[in-house]
Amino acid sequence: MRARRRRRHRAISQSRGYVAAATAAGARAELVEVEGDHFTVIDTGSDAWKRTLAILDSLA
């Protein structure tokens, strides 16, 4: 369980770092954190999937 938390923390840290660097350079970037593992965002029954679709719709 500890290794899993460390991996999640590292992945979130990398994503936060990317967004910070991108926005500092003038790019548009936003991190949306969701509960679950990395498969949650592609599970069509999850709230994360619904949120992803809503974000993509807002970009159109």
Short mmCIF file of the C-alpha atoms (twelve columns), coordinates in Angstrom:
data_MODEL
# 
_entry.id   MODEL 
# 
loop_
_atom_site.group_PDB 
_atom_site.id 
_atom_site.type_symbol 
_atom_site.label_atom_id 
_atom_site.label_alt_id 
_atom_site.label_comp_id 
_atom_site.label_asym_id 
_atom_site.label_seq_id 
_atom_site.Cartn_x 
_atom_site.Cartn_y 
_atom_site.Cartn_z 
_atom_site.pdbx_PDB_model_num 
ATOM 1  C CA . MET A 1  0.000   0.000  0.000   1 
ATOM 2  C CA . ARG A 2  2.812   2.425  0.782   1 
ATOM 3  C CA . ALA A 3  4.402   1.929  -2.634  1 
ATOM 4  C CA . ARG A 4  1.058   2.653  -4.270  1 
ATOM 5  C CA . ARG A 5  0.731   5.918  -2.340  1 
ATOM 6  C CA . ARG A 6  4.264   6.922  -3.303  1 
ATOM 7  C CA . ARG A 7  3.542   6.242  -6.989  1 
ATOM 8  C CA . ARG A 8  0.322   8.253  -6.814  1 
ATOM 9  C CA . HIS A 9  2.081   11.090 -5.018  1 
ATOM 10 C CA . ARG A 10 4.870   11.077 -7.611  1 
ATOM 11 C CA . ALA A 11 2.400   11.109 -10.518 1 
ATOM 12 C CA . ILE A 12 0.393   13.967 -8.988  1 
ATOM 13 C CA . SER A 13 3.601   15.869 -8.226  1 
ATOM 14 C CA . GLN A 14 4.741   15.529 -11.829 1 
ATOM 15 C CA . SER A 15 1.374   16.725 -13.105 1 
ATOM 16 C CA . ARG A 16 1.338   19.682 -10.717 1 
ATOM 17 C CA . GLY A 17 4.897   20.539 -11.743 1 
ATOM 18 C CA . TYR A 18 3.969   20.415 -15.420 1 
ATOM 19 C CA . VAL A 19 0.996   22.731 -14.924 1 
ATOM 20 C CA . ALA A 20 3.091   25.158 -12.872 1 
ATOM 21 C CA . ALA A 21 5.843   25.250 -15.497 1 
ATOM 22 C CA . ALA A 22 3.416   25.529 -18.400 1 
ATOM 23 C CA . THR A 23 1.433   28.382 -16.872 1 
ATOM 24 C CA . ALA A 24 4.636   30.157 -15.819 1 
ATOM 25 C CA . ALA A 25 5.702   30.014 -19.469 1 
ATOM 26 C CA . GLY A 26 2.402   31.572 -20.531 1 
ATOM 27 C CA . ALA A 27 0.584   28.431 -21.658 1 
ATOM 28 C CA . ARG A 28 -2.939  27.511 -20.665 1 
ATOM 29 C CA . ALA A 29 -2.924  24.443 -18.443 1 
ATOM 30 C CA . GLU A 30 -5.157  23.091 -15.696 1 
ATOM 31 C CA . LEU A 31 -4.929  19.978 -13.565 1 
ATOM 32 C CA . VAL A 32 -8.188  18.333 -12.576 1 
ATOM 33 C CA . GLU A 33 -7.646  15.785 -9.814  1 
ATOM 34 C CA . VAL A 34 -10.128 12.956 -9.406  1 
ATOM 35 C CA . GLU A 35 -10.480 10.111 -6.953  1 
ATOM 36 C CA . GLY A 36 -9.433  6.653  -8.091  1 
ATOM 37 C CA . ASP A 37 -6.600  5.082  -10.007 1 
ATOM 38 C CA . HIS A 38 -5.378  5.797  -13.530 1 
ATOM 39 C CA . PHE A 39 -8.103  3.584  -15.036 1 
ATOM 40 C CA . THR A 40 -10.892 5.628  -13.450 1 
ATOM 41 C CA . VAL A 41 -10.633 8.354  -16.079 1 
ATOM 42 C CA . ILE A 42 -11.395 5.858  -18.874 1 
ATOM 43 C CA . ASP A 43 -14.178 4.001  -17.055 1 
ATOM 44 C CA . THR A 44 -17.280 5.220  -18.888 1 
ATOM 45 C CA . GLY A 45 -19.410 4.670  -15.775 1 
ATOM 46 C CA . SER A 46 -17.278 6.796  -13.456 1 
ATOM 47 C CA . ASP A 47 -17.801 10.369 -12.320 1 
ATOM 48 C CA . ALA A 48 -14.267 11.111 -13.546 1 
ATOM 49 C CA . TRP A 49 -15.286 10.099 -17.088 1 
ATOM 50 C CA . LYS A 50 -18.341 12.353 -16.943 1 
ATOM 51 C CA . ARG A 51 -16.169 15.207 -15.719 1 
ATOM 52 C CA . THR A 52 -13.672 14.579 -18.508 1 
ATOM 53 C CA . LEU A 53 -16.436 14.759 -21.119 1 
ATOM 54 C CA . ALA A 54 -17.764 17.982 -19.605 1 
ATOM 55 C CA . ILE A 55 -14.295 19.543 -19.740 1 
ATOM 56 C CA . LEU A 56 -13.809 18.476 -23.361 1 
ATOM 57 C CA . ASP A 57 -17.249 19.847 -24.271 1 
ATOM 58 C CA . SER A 58 -16.317 23.179 -22.700 1 
ATOM 59 C CA . LEU A 59 -13.265 23.402 -24.965 1 
ATOM 60 C CA . ALA A 60 -15.288 23.084 -28.155 1 
# 
